[in-house]
Amino acid sequence: MDGMAKRRKGPNRTTVPTPTDPLEAMVRAVERREMVVRDLDKDLARAVYLARRYDVTWDDIGKRFGITRQAAHQRWSKYEMGS
């Protein structure tokens, strides 16, 4: 058996396999959450990039996130390349 026994309706109403092995279920849940986090990080980087294009300072960006301007610059300045 491949660890898949049950089926359930997914968020888009399609039938998706449900793992019967608890470890497999945990691994899949972590993988899904990692993908969500990556997508959110990309969205945040785009928002910071756009803010910088509109001359928002690193100090203002850092304050919004509760970090220093230096920390904000270190985290997101790489996305300014090509601007």
Secondary structure, DSSP 8 states (H G I E B T S, - for coil): --SEEEEEE-TTS-EEEEESSHHHHHHHHHHHHHHHHHHHHHHHHHHHHHHHHTT--HHHHHHHHTS-HHHHHHHHGGGGTT-
